[in-house]
């Protein structure tokens, strides 16, 4: 018995004490910061399945599986791409201020020690996995623009090419050491330009190029699913924004607080306008407004005060409401689930608002914005928005045109009528009569 107790305590020493000694020996790694970043990475990861529920509830019942599958499979595709070469292209040594080199191909030399340029107090590997989650959710956001009509094979190729040729370069411009927008002084704390503007405008180009759905007047088939997705997104967004501080400090706390505040203000802004215009406030509107506020505060989270967050969020809710309900109808494009209307417009406002409301009182490493007398920062933010709009638009158009040379971008009319759940994946979300009819009808004819 004594020997067993001795063995037990010996094992406890090995598992509890020795790791601490190993960490302490580096003299650099902060275990609190490391735990915080890893937990934040997990929060950001769960946002993509949350987005799957958010988008899945918004489509018709015959396109739920296909819509959710797009978000889910992106986790797999981008995870492999990022490890093989995506991370290196985004954060590797600068090449012409445009892209990173391939020094970290296959994560070569991306180890467990800090890397001063990006991760001063956490293992470089922790920084890598955290940034992976941003690379995953960005192309997933695009899928809302062409929901219910894009062929799955074409979508897979588009995702790989877009992540490599659009996301990775923009991430390097803004966050990479030596990137031209970073050198210019552009502020983007957690991805207003890198994530939301790039995905929003790319979604708009894809929606226009692929064409409209046969029926563009589809209402969300499952509002509770949308709300569950919104709740997961809101929860995960704390890791998205607060985690971007990469340390347990006051900036992380500020980012956490303004994230929640902007989401709340935007939900109220959207609902109040909707109530005034349509006579009834809707739960779907409140959810859409909250997401708009989360999008808008993303680039500003580490730079603005909580009062500024209220203004940013409220305006985001109002702007995105009119974008979704008026802009796309006026210009007659079919942005199915409003990827551009919320992420493109919300991200644009957020990037510009950062140039208006940023203050060194919150983040001494940032800059003062327009209301603090710094017109220059406001102009830099405008330049960053224009640059990302132009690059993402051109590259998305080119990628889709290239793919169309080899395969169809969209499903046939018959496949669209049957639903992409059956025609693309051979399964349905619900065991109901409509899906059974669509299933047998499609396969009887094919």
DARA-V426928 format. One record per residue. N is the residue number from 1. RES is the residue in one small letter. PHI is phi in whole degrees, 0 to 359 (* if undefined). PSI is psi in whole degrees, -180 to 180 (* if undefined). OMEGA is omega as a letter, one per 40 degrees, with the letter a starting at -180 (* if undefined). Layout:
n->N res->RES phi->PHI psi->PSI omega->OMEGA
n->N res->RES phi->PHI psi->PSI omega->OMEGA
This chain:
n->1 res->x phi->* psi->-43 omega->i
n->2 res->x phi->298 psi->-40 omega->i
n->3 res->x phi->296 psi->-38 omega->i
n->4 res->x phi->294 psi->-41 omega->i
n->5 res->x phi->295 psi->-42 omega->i
n->6 res->x phi->299 psi->-43 omega->i
n->7 res->x phi->297 psi->-41 omega->i
n->8 res->x phi->299 psi->-46 omega->i
n->9 res->x phi->292 psi->-33 omega->i
n->10 res->x phi->296 psi->-43 omega->i
n->11 res->x phi->296 psi->-41 omega->i
n->12 res->x phi->300 psi->-40 omega->i
n->13 res->x phi->298 psi->-43 omega->a
n->14 res->x phi->297 psi->-44 omega->a
n->15 res->x phi->278 psi->-27 omega->a
n->16 res->x phi->257 psi->-36 omega->a
n->17 res->x phi->268 psi->-47 omega->a
n->18 res->x phi->300 psi->-45 omega->i
n->19 res->x phi->303 psi->-37 omega->i
n->20 res->x phi->294 psi->-38 omega->i
n->21 res->x phi->293 psi->-38 omega->i
n->22 res->x phi->296 psi->-46 omega->i
n->23 res->x phi->297 psi->-43 omega->a
n->24 res->x phi->295 psi->-28 omega->a
n->25 res->x phi->293 psi->-23 omega->a
n->26 res->x phi->288 psi->-32 omega->a
n->27 res->x phi->75 psi->3 omega->a
n->28 res->x phi->236 psi->-42 omega->a
n->29 res->x phi->292 psi->130 omega->i
n->30 res->x phi->259 psi->115 omega->a
n->31 res->x phi->294 psi->-31 omega->i
n->32 res->x phi->294 psi->-45 omega->i
n->33 res->x phi->298 psi->-41 omega->a
n->34 res->x phi->297 psi->-46 omega->i
n->35 res->x phi->298 psi->-40 omega->i
n->36 res->x phi->297 psi->-45 omega->a
n->37 res->x phi->292 psi->-41 omega->i
n->38 res->x phi->296 psi->-41 omega->i
n->39 res->x phi->294 psi->-40 omega->i
n->40 res->x phi->297 psi->-38 omega->i
n->41 res->x phi->299 psi->-41 omega->i
n->42 res->x phi->295 psi->-39 omega->i
n->43 res->x phi->296 psi->-43 omega->a
n->44 res->x phi->293 psi->-37 omega->i
n->45 res->x phi->301 psi->-44 omega->a
n->46 res->x phi->290 psi->-13 omega->i
n->47 res->x phi->295 psi->-34 omega->a
n->48 res->x phi->291 psi->-45 omega->i
n->49 res->x phi->300 psi->-34 omega->i
n->50 res->x phi->298 psi->-41 omega->i
n->51 res->x phi->297 psi->-36 omega->i
n->52 res->x phi->300 psi->-43 omega->i
n->53 res->x phi->292 psi->-42 omega->i
n->54 res->x phi->301 psi->-52 omega->i
n->55 res->x phi->289 psi->-38 omega->a
n->56 res->x phi->299 psi->-35 omega->i
n->57 res->x phi->285 psi->-19 omega->a
n->58 res->x phi->273 psi->-21 omega->a
n->59 res->x phi->271 psi->178 omega->i
n->60 res->x phi->287 psi->162 omega->a
n->61 res->x phi->295 psi->-18 omega->a
n->62 res->x phi->269 psi->2 omega->a
n->63 res->x phi->233 psi->20 omega->a
n->64 res->x phi->290 psi->-50 omega->a
n->65 res->x phi->299 psi->-47 omega->a
n->66 res->x phi->298 psi->-39 omega->i
n->67 res->x phi->292 psi->-45 omega->i
n->68 res->x phi->290 psi->-35 omega->i
n->69 res->x phi->300 psi->-37 omega->a
n->70 res->x phi->300 psi->-47 omega->i
n->71 res->x phi->295 psi->-42 omega->a
n->72 res->x phi->294 psi->-45 omega->a
n->73 res->x phi->289 psi->-24 omega->i
n->74 res->x phi->298 psi->-35 omega->i
n->75 res->x phi->303 psi->-43 omega->a
n->76 res->x phi->290 psi->-48 omega->a
n->77 res->x phi->299 psi->-53 omega->a
n->78 res->x phi->289 psi->-31 omega->i
n->79 res->x phi->301 psi->-42 omega->i
n->80 res->x phi->286 psi->-44 omega->i
n->81 res->x phi->302 psi->-43 omega->a
n->82 res->x phi->296 psi->-43 omega->a
n->83 res->x phi->291 psi->-41 omega->a
n->84 res->x phi->290 psi->-50 omega->a
n->85 res->x phi->208 psi->-16 omega->a
n->86 res->x phi->297 psi->-43 omega->i
n->87 res->x phi->298 psi->-42 omega->a
n->88 res->x phi->294 psi->-40 omega->i
n->89 res->x phi->297 psi->-34 omega->a
n->90 res->x phi->279 psi->-40 omega->a
n->91 res->x phi->235 psi->3 omega->i
n->92 res->x phi->291 psi->173 omega->a
n->93 res->x phi->306 psi->137 omega->a
n->94 res->x phi->296 psi->138 omega->i
n->95 res->x phi->237 psi->103 omega->i
n->96 res->x phi->66 psi->21 omega->a
n->97 res->x phi->64 psi->17 omega->a
n->98 res->x phi->245 psi->-40 omega->a
n->99 res->x phi->210 psi->158 omega->i
n->100 res->x phi->274 psi->161 omega->i
n->101 res->x phi->275 psi->-171 omega->a
n->102 res->x phi->255 psi->32 omega->a
n->103 res->x phi->295 psi->-26 omega->a
n->104 res->x phi->252 psi->31 omega->i
n->105 res->x phi->304 psi->127 omega->a
n->106 res->x phi->65 psi->24 omega->a
n->107 res->x phi->63 psi->27 omega->i
n->108 res->x phi->301 psi->127 omega->i
n->109 res->x phi->66 psi->13 omega->i
n->110 res->x phi->268 psi->97 omega->a
n->111 res->x phi->246 psi->-152 omega->a
n->112 res->x phi->258 psi->6 omega->i
n->113 res->x phi->264 psi->156 omega->i
n->114 res->x phi->296 psi->155 omega->i
n->115 res->x phi->235 psi->111 omega->a
n->116 res->x phi->306 psi->-35 omega->a
n->117 res->x phi->294 psi->-27 omega->a
n->118 res->x phi->232 psi->-33 omega->a
n->119 res->x phi->221 psi->75 omega->a
n->120 res->x phi->295 psi->-30 omega->a
n->121 res->x phi->237 psi->6 omega->a
n->122 res->x phi->230 psi->157 omega->i
n->123 res->x phi->301 psi->143 omega->i
n->124 res->x phi->300 psi->-33 omega->i
n->125 res->x phi->297 psi->-35 omega->i
n->126 res->x phi->294 psi->-41 omega->i
n->127 res->x phi->299 psi->-43 omega->i
n->128 res->x phi->301 psi->-48 omega->a
n->129 res->x phi->289 psi->-31 omega->i
n->130 res->x phi->295 psi->-46 omega->a
n->131 res->x phi->293 psi->-28 omega->i
n->132 res->x phi->303 psi->-40 omega->a
n->133 res->x phi->295 psi->-29 omega->i
n->134 res->x phi->289 psi->-42 omega->i
n->135 res->x phi->297 psi->-30 omega->i
n->136 res->x phi->287 psi->-49 omega->a
n->137 res->x phi->286 psi->-23 omega->a
n->138 res->x phi->297 psi->-54 omega->i
n->139 res->x phi->294 psi->-25 omega->i
n->140 res->x phi->295 psi->-35 omega->i
n->141 res->x phi->297 psi->-36 omega->a
n->142 res->x phi->299 psi->-34 omega->a
n->143 res->x phi->301 psi->-24 omega->i
n->144 res->x phi->296 psi->-24 omega->a
n->145 res->x phi->284 psi->-36 omega->a
n->146 res->x phi->247 psi->24 omega->a
n->147 res->x phi->304 psi->145 omega->i
n->148 res->x phi->77 psi->15 omega->i
n->149 res->x phi->205 psi->-6 omega->a
n->150 res->x phi->266 psi->137 omega->i
n->151 res->x phi->292 psi->139 omega->a
n->152 res->x phi->296 psi->-42 omega->i
n->153 res->x phi->298 psi->-44 omega->i
n->154 res->x phi->297 psi->-39 omega->i
n->155 res->x phi->299 psi->-43 omega->i
n->156 res->x phi->299 psi->-46 omega->a
n->157 res->x phi->294 psi->-41 omega->i
n->158 res->x phi->300 psi->-44 omega->a
n->159 res->x phi->300 psi->-46 omega->a
n->160 res->x phi->295 psi->-47 omega->a
n->161 res->x phi->293 psi->-42 omega->a
n->162 res->x phi->294 psi->-43 omega->i
n->163 res->x phi->300 psi->-41 omega->a
n->164 res->x phi->285 psi->-43 omega->a
n->165 res->x phi->263 psi->-14 omega->a
n->166 res->x phi->242 psi->-58 omega->a
n->167 res->x phi->297 psi->-50 omega->a
n->168 res->x phi->300 psi->-47 omega->i
n->169 res->x phi->298 psi->-43 omega->a
n->170 res->x phi->295 psi->-40 omega->i
n->171 res->x phi->301 psi->-39 omega->i
n->172 res->x phi->290 psi->-42 omega->i
n->173 res->x phi->306 psi->-45 omega->a
n->174 res->x phi->269 psi->-41 omega->a
n->175 res->x phi->247 psi->-21 omega->a
n->176 res->x phi->287 psi->145 omega->i
n->177 res->x phi->294 psi->113 omega->a
n->178 res->x phi->102 psi->-8 omega->i
n->179 res->x phi->300 psi->145 omega->a
n->180 res->x phi->291 psi->-35 omega->i
n->181 res->x phi->287 psi->-34 omega->i
n->182 res->x phi->295 psi->-43 omega->i
n->183 res->x phi->296 psi->-34 omega->i
n->184 res->x phi->292 psi->-26 omega->i
n->185 res->x phi->107 psi->15 omega->i
n->186 res->x phi->296 psi->137 omega->i
n->187 res->x phi->257 psi->123 omega->i
n->188 res->x phi->211 psi->92 omega->a
n->189 res->x phi->297 psi->-44 omega->a
n->190 res->x phi->222 psi->9 omega->i
n->191 res->x phi->125 psi->29 omega->i
n->192 res->x phi->298 psi->-46 omega->i
n->193 res->x phi->273 psi->-47 omega->a
n->194 res->x phi->297 psi->-42 omega->a
n->195 res->x phi->262 psi->-59 omega->a
n->196 res->x phi->279 psi->-45 omega->i
n->197 res->x phi->293 psi->-44 omega->a
n->198 res->x phi->299 psi->-43 omega->a
n->199 res->x phi->287 psi->-38 omega->a
n->200 res->x phi->296 psi->-51 omega->a
n->201 res->x phi->289 psi->-34 omega->i
n->202 res->x phi->295 psi->-38 omega->i
n->203 res->x phi->297 psi->-40 omega->i
n->204 res->x phi->296 psi->-45 omega->i
n->205 res->x phi->299 psi->-43 omega->i
n->206 res->x phi->296 psi->-43 omega->a
n->207 res->x phi->298 psi->-41 omega->a
n->208 res->x phi->290 psi->-44 omega->a
n->209 res->x phi->289 psi->-40 omega->i
n->210 res->x phi->287 psi->-31 omega->i
n->211 res->x phi->100 psi->168 omega->a
n->212 res->x phi->286 psi->157 omega->i
n->213 res->x phi->290 psi->159 omega->i
n->214 res->x phi->298 psi->-37 omega->i
n->215 res->x phi->237 psi->109 omega->a
n->216 res->x phi->265 psi->-1 omega->a
n->217 res->x phi->257 psi->41 omega->a
n->218 res->x phi->276 psi->131 omega->i
n->219 res->x phi->262 psi->155 omega->a
n->220 res->x phi->304 psi->132 omega->a
n->221 res->x phi->274 psi->-16 omega->a
n->222 res->x phi->210 psi->89 omega->a
n->223 res->x phi->297 psi->-42 omega->i
n->224 res->x phi->304 psi->-36 omega->i
n->225 res->x phi->295 psi->-40 omega->i
n->226 res->x phi->299 psi->-43 omega->a
n->227 res->x phi->292 psi->-39 omega->i
n->228 res->x phi->298 psi->-42 omega->i
n->229 res->x phi->297 psi->-41 omega->i
n->230 res->x phi->298 psi->-44 omega->a
n->231 res->x phi->298 psi->-42 omega->i
n->232 res->x phi->294 psi->-42 omega->i
n->233 res->x phi->298 psi->-47 omega->a
n->234 res->x phi->300 psi->-45 omega->i
n->235 res->x phi->298 psi->-48 omega->a
n->236 res->x phi->293 psi->-27 omega->a
n->237 res->x phi->295 psi->-22 omega->i
n->238 res->x phi->295 psi->-36 omega->i
n->239 res->x phi->288 psi->-35 omega->i
n->240 res->x phi->299 psi->-50 omega->a
n->241 res->x phi->268 psi->-55 omega->a
n->242 res->x phi->298 psi->-38 omega->i
n->243 res->x phi->297 psi->-24 omega->a
n->244 res->x phi->291 psi->-11 omega->i
n->245 res->x phi->290 psi->-22 omega->i
n->246 res->x phi->60 psi->20 omega->i
n->247 res->x phi->197 psi->157 omega->i
n->248 res->x phi->272 psi->95 omega->a
n->249 res->x phi->209 psi->-175 omega->a
n->250 res->x phi->295 psi->-33 omega->i
n->251 res->x phi->294 psi->-40 omega->i
n->252 res->x phi->297 psi->-42 omega->i
n->253 res->x phi->297 psi->-45 omega->i
n->254 res->x phi->300 psi->-45 omega->a
n->255 res->x phi->299 psi->-39 omega->i
n->256 res->x phi->298 psi->-48 omega->a
n->257 res->x phi->293 psi->-46 omega->a
n->258 res->x phi->290 psi->-27 omega->i
n->259 res->x phi->298 psi->-50 omega->i
n->260 res->x phi->296 psi->-40 omega->a
n->261 res->x phi->294 psi->-46 omega->a
n->262 res->x phi->295 psi->-40 omega->i
n->263 res->x phi->298 psi->-44 omega->i
n->264 res->x phi->296 psi->-44 omega->a
n->265 res->x phi->296 psi->-39 omega->a
n->266 res->x phi->291 psi->-39 omega->i
n->267 res->x phi->300 psi->-44 omega->i
n->268 res->x phi->293 psi->-42 omega->i
n->269 res->x phi->300 psi->-46 omega->i
n->270 res->x phi->297 psi->-49 omega->a
n->271 res->x phi->296 psi->-41 omega->a
n->272 res->x phi->297 psi->-46 omega->i
n->273 res->x phi->294 psi->-44 omega->i
n->274 res->x phi->300 psi->-43 omega->i
n->275 res->x phi->298 psi->-43 omega->a
n->276 res->x phi->293 psi->-42 omega->a
n->277 res->x phi->282 psi->-46 omega->a
n->278 res->x phi->258 psi->-10 omega->i
n->279 res->x phi->88 psi->-8 omega->i
n->280 res->x phi->217 psi->135 omega->i
n->281 res->x phi->275 psi->141 omega->a
n->282 res->x phi->241 psi->151 omega->i
n->283 res->x phi->294 psi->-38 omega->i
n->284 res->x phi->298 psi->-39 omega->i
n->285 res->x phi->294 psi->-41 omega->i
n->286 res->x phi->298 psi->-41 omega->i
n->287 res->x phi->294 psi->-44 omega->i
n->288 res->x phi->298 psi->-42 omega->i
n->289 res->x phi->297 psi->-43 omega->i
n->290 res->x phi->300 psi->-45 omega->i
n->291 res->x phi->296 psi->-40 omega->i
n->292 res->x phi->301 psi->-42 omega->i
n->293 res->x phi->293 psi->-39 omega->i
n->294 res->x phi->296 psi->-40 omega->i
n->295 res->x phi->297 psi->-48 omega->a
n->296 res->x phi->294 psi->-34 omega->a
n->297 res->x phi->279 psi->-15 omega->a
n->298 res->x phi->306 psi->-51 omega->a
n->299 res->x phi->289 psi->-20 omega->a
n->300 res->x phi->260 psi->-9 omega->a
n->301 res->x phi->304 psi->-36 omega->a
n->302 res->x phi->265 psi->12 omega->a
n->303 res->x phi->228 psi->-13 omega->a
n->304 res->x phi->241 psi->159 omega->i
n->305 res->x phi->280 psi->169 omega->a
n->306 res->x phi->291 psi->-32 omega->i
n->307 res->x phi->293 psi->-42 omega->i
n->308 res->x phi->299 psi->-35 omega->i
n->309 res->x phi->297 psi->-36 omega->i
n->310 res->x phi->298 psi->-45 omega->a
n->311 res->x phi->295 psi->-47 omega->a
n->312 res->x phi->301 psi->-45 omega->a
n->313 res->x phi->294 psi->-46 omega->a
n->314 res->x phi->298 psi->-45 omega->i
n->315 res->x phi->294 psi->-38 omega->i
n->316 res->x phi->300 psi->-44 omega->i
n->317 res->x phi->300 psi->-43 omega->a
n->318 res->x phi->290 psi->-47 omega->a
n->319 res->x phi->300 psi->-46 omega->a
n->320 res->x phi->290 psi->-32 omega->i
n->321 res->x phi->301 psi->-49 omega->a
n->322 res->x phi->289 psi->-31 omega->i
n->323 res->x phi->295 psi->-46 omega->a
n->324 res->x phi->290 psi->-39 omega->a
n->325 res->x phi->263 psi->-13 omega->a
n->326 res->x phi->231 psi->-47 omega->a
n->327 res->x phi->300 psi->-49 omega->a
n->328 res->x phi->290 psi->-27 omega->i
n->329 res->x phi->284 psi->-35 omega->i
n->330 res->x phi->294 psi->-42 omega->a
n->331 res->x phi->264 psi->0 omega->i
n->332 res->x phi->58 psi->44 omega->i
n->333 res->x phi->252 psi->151 omega->a
n->334 res->x phi->256 psi->78 omega->i
n->335 res->x phi->275 psi->88 omega->a
n->336 res->x phi->313 psi->-54 omega->a
n->337 res->x phi->244 psi->21 omega->i
n->338 res->x phi->64 psi->44 omega->i
n->339 res->x phi->297 psi->-44 omega->i
n->340 res->x phi->285 psi->-41 omega->a
n->341 res->x phi->300 psi->-33 omega->a
n->342 res->x phi->256 psi->-50 omega->a
n->343 res->x phi->280 psi->-41 omega->i
n->344 res->x phi->292 psi->-53 omega->a
n->345 res->x phi->290 psi->-46 omega->i
n->346 res->x phi->297 psi->-41 omega->i
n->347 res->x phi->293 psi->-37 omega->i
n->348 res->x phi->296 psi->-48 omega->i
n->349 res->x phi->298 psi->-41 omega->a
n->350 res->x phi->297 psi->-42 omega->i
n->351 res->x phi->295 psi->-43 omega->i
n->352 res->x phi->292 psi->-42 omega->a
n->353 res->x phi->298 psi->-32 omega->i
n->354 res->x phi->299 psi->-40 omega->i
n->355 res->x phi->289 psi->-14 omega->i
n->356 res->x phi->266 psi->-46 omega->a
n->357 res->x phi->255 psi->-8 omega->a
n->358 res->x phi->301 psi->144 omega->i
n->359 res->x phi->216 psi->141 omega->i
n->360 res->x phi->289 psi->-12 omega->i
n->361 res->x phi->297 psi->-37 omega->i
n->362 res->x phi->281 psi->-46 omega->a
n->363 res->x phi->221 psi->100 omega->a
n->364 res->x phi->301 psi->-23 omega->i
n->365 res->x phi->277 psi->-6 omega->i
n->366 res->x phi->270 psi->-132 omega->i
n->367 res->x phi->203 psi->160 omega->i
n->368 res->x phi->278 psi->147 omega->a
n->369 res->x phi->261 psi->-167 omega->a
n->370 res->x phi->301 psi->-44 omega->a
n->371 res->x phi->289 psi->-10 omega->i
n->372 res->x phi->255 psi->16 omega->i
n->373 res->x phi->93 psi->5 omega->a
n->374 res->x phi->257 psi->87 omega->i
n->375 res->x phi->293 psi->-33 omega->a
n->376 res->x phi->303 psi->-43 omega->a
n->377 res->x phi->295 psi->-38 omega->i
n->378 res->x phi->299 psi->-44 omega->i
n->379 res->x phi->295 psi->-40 omega->i
n->380 res->x phi->300 psi->-41 omega->i
n->381 res->x phi->296 psi->-39 omega->i
n->382 res->x phi->297 psi->-43 omega->i
n->383 res->x phi->299 psi->-43 omega->a
n->384 res->x phi->296 psi->-39 omega->i
n->385 res->x phi->296 psi->-49 omega->a
n->386 res->x phi->299 psi->-43 omega->a
n->387 res->x phi->298 psi->-45 omega->a
n->388 res->x phi->291 psi->-41 omega->i
n->389 res->x phi->303 psi->-50 omega->a
n->390 res->x phi->295 psi->-50 omega->a
n->391 res->x phi->295 psi->-49 omega->a
n->392 res->x phi->296 psi->-39 omega->i
n->393 res->x phi->297 psi->-52 omega->a
n->394 res->x phi->297 psi->-46 omega->a
n->395 res->x phi->291 psi->-39 omega->i
n->396 res->x phi->296 psi->-43 omega->i
n->397 res->x phi->299 psi->-46 omega->a
n->398 res->x phi->295 psi->-42 omega->a
n->399 res->x phi->297 psi->-46 omega->a
n->400 res->x phi->294 psi->-39 omega->i
n->401 res->x phi->296 psi->-39 omega->i
n->402 res->x phi->296 psi->-46 omega->i
n->403 res->x phi->298 psi->-38 omega->a
n->404 res->x phi->295 psi->-15 omega->i
n->405 res->x phi->289 psi->-23 omega->a
n->406 res->x phi->246 psi->-26 omega->a
n->407 res->x phi->207 psi->158 omega->i
n->408 res->x phi->290 psi->140 omega->i
n->409 res->x phi->281 psi->-37 omega->a
n->410 res->x phi->241 psi->161 omega->i
n->411 res->x phi->288 psi->165 omega->i
n->412 res->x phi->287 psi->167 omega->i
n->413 res->x phi->299 psi->-39 omega->i
n->414 res->x phi->294 psi->-42 omega->i
n->415 res->x phi->294 psi->-38 omega->i
n->416 res->x phi->294 psi->-39 omega->i
n->417 res->x phi->294 psi->-41 omega->i
n->418 res->x phi->289 psi->-27 omega->a
n->419 res->x phi->104 psi->141 omega->a
n->420 res->x phi->287 psi->-21 omega->i
n->421 res->x phi->301 psi->-47 omega->a
n->422 res->x phi->280 psi->-49 omega->a
n->423 res->x phi->290 psi->-32 omega->a
n->424 res->x phi->260 psi->-29 omega->a
n->425 res->x phi->232 psi->-11 omega->i
n->426 res->x phi->68 psi->26 omega->i
n->427 res->x phi->210 psi->159 omega->a
n->428 res->x phi->235 psi->158 omega->a
n->429 res->x phi->283 psi->-30 omega->a
n->430 res->x phi->230 psi->140 omega->i
n->431 res->x phi->271 psi->70 omega->a
n->432 res->x phi->240 psi->173 omega->a
n->433 res->x phi->297 psi->-40 omega->a
n->434 res->x phi->299 psi->-45 omega->a
n->435 res->x phi->290 psi->-36 omega->i
n->436 res->x phi->298 psi->-41 omega->i
n->437 res->x phi->297 psi->-47 omega->a
n->438 res->x phi->298 psi->-39 omega->a
n->439 res->x phi->298 psi->-55 omega->a
n->440 res->x phi->290 psi->-34 omega->i
n->441 res->x phi->296 psi->-43 omega->a
n->442 res->x phi->292 psi->-47 omega->a
n->443 res->x phi->284 psi->-24 omega->i
n->444 res->x phi->293 psi->-30 omega->a
n->445 res->x phi->266 psi->-2 omega->a
n->446 res->x phi->230 psi->* omega->*
